Amino acid sequence: MTVAEVTTTEQQRRKGLGLAALSAVAFAAMTLLVRVLSDAGFSPLQIMAWRGAVQAVCALGTCAGLRVNPFKVDSGWKRFRWVCVRAVFGWIGHLLYYAALARLSMGVATVLFFTNPVFTAVLAHWMLDERFTSDQRWLMGVSLFGIVLVVAPLSPLALIGVGVSRWSLAALLGAASVALAYVSVRVAGPRVHPLIHVVYFSVVAAVGSALLAFIQGENWHLPAATTTAWLSVIGVGVCAFLAQYLMGSGLLLASAGPVVMMRNSDIVISFVLDAALFHTWPSASSVIGAIIITICMVKISLSTQS
């Protein structure tokens, strides 16, 4: 490999990690809007349905603007099946996460769901033969400890199965499901445009969630007739679209493990936004956890480069 090729590869890797960081910002903003909608009486299924519908409009509109045909995937079923895997398991993963959020404290549900980098790294090693060194395993373990300090400083034993309820298991299964969705993007390869993944996930999320809500007999909740309410509904879909599009682009440029670890920085960003908008200030343990996460992400990035 020439010096120019090495430089280009390194630039792509850095760009991929940068896109993953921007994805984290968008996801954190979406999380805050989900909180607003939940307080307004929307169920998890209905939030997901609204999110999927708005996200589908954004994705299809962007496809039209960029002249990307979402109904044509190179190599046919060979690649399209992984687009379907990404859509279905991404949807299932977030539904399980929302179900856990409805029955557990936000800290416990979030810290369990954000074990997905471990699943991602293992699946990427198995399915893509990506490196998974002992140093990376150790750093991932330490970073997950940092996540515990940020979101659930009083419940670290939940990660090792002590007193885990079925809803805690749902969050863990959601983490594994989302990890498979992340790796599926790389298995499908760069010939599948990131927007195609977003389109199919959005359609599955909107139709699947609405259908499940109907089967369960939920009364459909419409936004209040105010600008703020409708902006919240639309904002969830727009932020989700940006988060997924940026994440998909990042996964095509950098290894799955480090990209997803960078993506987990949205926990820290969420605390900053929460403090600024809801005046909820993080504890000392949260600050320590944020520092641990940042250091581990830098070290993982450097170890991948070497």
N, C-alpha and C positions, 0 to 999 in steps of 0.2 A: 504494500500500500504506500503510495507517494505521500509527501508532506502535505500537498494540496488536498488529497483525499482525506487524510487524518484531520486536517483543519476543518474541512467541510463537515465531517462526521461530528466533530466536537461542537461546531456551531449549531448543528441540528439538535444535538443532545441538549445544549443549553436553551435553545429555543423551545424544545419540548417541555423542559422543566419550568420555563417561564410561563408557557401557556397553561400548565397545570396549576401554577400559583394564581394566575388570573381566574382560572376555573374555581379555585377555592374562594375567591372574593365573591364571585357570582353566586356560589352555592350558599355562602354565609348569609348573603342578602335574601336569598330565597327562604332560608330557614327562619329568618325574622318575620317574613311575610306569612309563612305557614303559621307561626305563632299568633299573628294578628287574626288570621282566618279561623284558627281553632278557638280563640277567645270569642269570635263572633258566632260560633255554633256550627261550623262546618265539620263534618266527619272526615276521617282520614281518606276514605274511599272517594268522597266528593272533592276533597282538595286535590287528590291525584287525578281525578277525571278532568277537573277544570285546568289543572296544570298541563295534562296531556293535550287537551284541545287547543289551548293557547300556544303551546309549544309546537304543535303540528302546523298551525298557521304560520308561525315564525319560520319553521324549517322549510315548509313548502315554498313560502315567499322568497326565502334566501336561495333555494334551489333554482327558482325561476330567474332570479337576478343574476346568478352565477352560471346559468345554463347547465345545471347538473340534473340529469334525468334520474329521479329516485326509483324509477320502475325498471331500470336496466343496471344489472350488476355484471361486471366482466367475469368470465369463466362460469357463468350460470349458477347452478345449484351448489357447486363446489364451494363458492364463497358466500352465496346468499344464505346458506344454512347457518353460517356463523353470524350473519346479520340477524337472523331470527333468534339464535341463541342469545345474542347480546340484548335484543329487545325483550324477550320473555323473562330471562333471568334478572335483567336490570329492573323490570317492573315488579317481579316477585320479591326481589330483595328490598325494594323500597316499601312495598306493601307490608312486609313483615316488620320492617323498621317502624312504620307508622303504627302498626298494631301494638308493638312494644311500647311506643311512646304514649299510647292511649291508656296503658295499664301499669307502666312503671314510671318512676321519676325520670325526668329528662336526662339527668346525669348518668344513671345506670344504663338506660337504653342506648344513649349515645356512645358511652365508652365500650359497650359490647359490640355495637355496630361498627365502630372504628377499629376493630381488630382485623378488618378486611385486608390491610396491607400484608399481613402474614399469609392469609389465604392466597392473595394475589402473587406474592413472591414464590410460594410453593407451586402454584398452578403454572406460573410462567416458567419455572425451572423444569417442570414435568412436561408441559405442552410445547414450550418454545426453546427448551434447553438453555435458558438464560442462567447466568451465574448466580449462585446462592451460597456465598461463602460463609464461613463461621463468623467472620467479623460482621457481615450484614445481619446474620441471625442475632448476634449479640446487640447490635445497634437497634434493630427493630424491637427487641425485647425492652431495651431501655426507653425507647421512644414511646412504646405503649404504656410504660410506667408513667412517663410524662403526661400522656393523655389522661390517665387515671387521676393524676394530681390536678389537672385542669378542670375536668368535668365531674369527677366523683371521688374526692379525696378520702371519703369515709367508707368507700365500698370497693377496695382493691381486690378482696377475696372473690368477687363475682367473676373475675377473669379465670380463676382456677376451678370453678365449678362448685364452690361452697355455697349452699343455699340457693342454687339457681332454679328459678321458677320456669314454667313452660314459656312464659313471655320473654324471659331472659334467653332461653334457647331459641326463641323466634328471632331475637335480635342477632344472635350468633349465626343462625341459618341465613338471615338476611345479609350478613357480612360475607358469608361464603358465596351466596348467590350473586351479589354485586361483584365480587372478585372474579367469578367466572365470566361475568359480562365484560369486565375490563380486559381480561386476557383474550376474549373472543374478538375484540377489536383488532388486536395484533395478529391473531390467527387468520382473520379475514384478509389482512394485509393492506398496504397502501393503495392498491388498485380500487379499493372500495372507499369512496369519498366519505369523510366524517359526517357530512350532512345526511347521507343515506342512513347511517346508524341512528341519527337523531329522529329522522322521519318515522322509521318503523317503531322505535321505542315509544314515540309520542302517540302513535295510532294505537298501539297495544295498550298503553297506559290509559288513554281516554276511553276506548271501547271496553276494555276489560274491567276497569274500575266502575264505569257506569253500569255495566251488566251485573257485576257483583252487588252493587248498591241496590239495583232493582230486585235482584233475587232475594236479598235480605230484607226487602220491604222498607227501605229508608225513605223518608220524606225528603224530596229534593230541596236543598237550601239555596235560595237565590241571594246574591249580594244586595245589601240595602241600596236604596235609590240615592246614593251619594257618590261623589267623585272619588273619595278616599277608598270606599269599599270596592268599587270596580277597578281602581288602580292596583289595589292589593291582589285581586284575582288575576288581573292581566300581568302584574309584576311577577307573580309566582311562576307563570309560564315563560315569560321573557327571560328571567334570571336562570331558570332551569335550562332553557335553550342555550343560553350563553355558556353555562357551566358544562353542559354535555358536549357542545360543539368544540369548546376549547380543550376539554379533557380528551376527546377523541383525537383531535389534532396532535395533542401532546404525546399520546400513546403511540402514534405513528412515527414519532421522531426520537423518542427515548425509551429505555427499558421500562417495562411495566412496574417493577418494584419501586424504583426511585420516584417515578411519576406519581404513583398512588400515595407514597409517603409525603410528597410535596403537596398533594391534594388535601391531605389531612390537616394542613395548616389552617383550613377554614374553621377549625375549632377555636384557635386563637383569635382569628378575625371576628368570629361571632361574639366572643367576649368583649372585644373592643367596641363593636357596634352596639352590643347590649348595654354597655356602660354609657355610650354616647346618647343613645336614644331612649333607653328605659332607666338610666341612672342606677344600674346594677353593677357595683364595682367588684372586681375579682378579689379573691382572698390571696394571702401570701402563697399558699400552696399552688394556686392557679398560676401565679407569676412564675414560680419555680418550674412548674410543669411546662409552661410556654418556652422557657429558656432551654429546658432539656430537649423538647421537640425540635427547636431551631438548630441546636448543636448537632443532634443526630441526623437531621436532614442534610446539613452541610457535609458531615462525615460520610454519609451514604453516597452522596453525589461524588465526593472525591474518590471513594473506594471504587465506584463504578467506572470512573474515568481511568484509574490506574489499571 
